[in-house]
Amino acid sequence: MNVLVAGGAGYIGSHAVRQLVEAGHRVVALDNLHRGHRGAVDPRAVFHQLDLVSGTEIPVVYGPRRAGDPAVLYANADKIRRELGWSARYTEIEPIIATAWKWFQKHPGGYESEQ
């Protein structure tokens, strides 16, 4: 059987890919590598790095860490909510990416294209 696994490079998805391959299925794993890792995907599966929101392949350029790059990033909107009364309209990653993608499609030159 042919099986498509979205999120196939994440912890759960990569285990599902491995078990499906070991069961004899032909597996295609999709992942945008936002949280997953290419190395986690069983090499017997076909892997595509793809963003399901935009439908486009994501070019990845690996390079050395830059001076000042943080090891880990955390974010919390409590302070801006408390001090300015601002709340994010979108708090889940897929709608955040989808709305950003739509904006960039309409404004390929960024804010300069509106002037």
Secondary structure, DSSP 8 states (H G I E B T S, - for coil): -EEEEETTTSHHHHHHHHHHHHTT-EEEEEE--SS--GGGS-TTSEEEEB-TTT--B---------TT--S------HHHHHHH----S--SHHHHHHHHHHHHHH-TTGGGGG-
